[in-house]
């Protein structure tokens, strides 16, 4: 299992809406995440900075990365774009984190 950690950047006035939208995650987005291998997925917020820390596990990172090519993922990115820093294609600006320690 590959563990992925990333930081994303929310607009400070969007915390409640971000949480609301994730609590109402579209069934088709949930299904796509599972189809492309995501499990044990959590997102945490640093309220002082607007940074989120996302953690998920996937069997294969290359397979998981193909979710970015799906229509539902692109639609989700457009939906979330007003709430966070994004790239020109509406994908979230992310900083990939390097795993430094893991304890089972």
KABEL-V797628 format. One record per helix or strand. SS is the DSSP state (h for helix, s for strand). FROM is the first residue (numbers start at 1). TO is the last residue. If there is no record, write none. Layout:
{{SS	FROM	TO} {SS	FROM	TO}}
This chain:
{{s	2	10} {h	15	23} {h	27	35} {s	39	46} {s	51	58} {h	61	69} {h	71	83} {s	84	84} {s	86	86} {s	92	92} {s	94	96}}
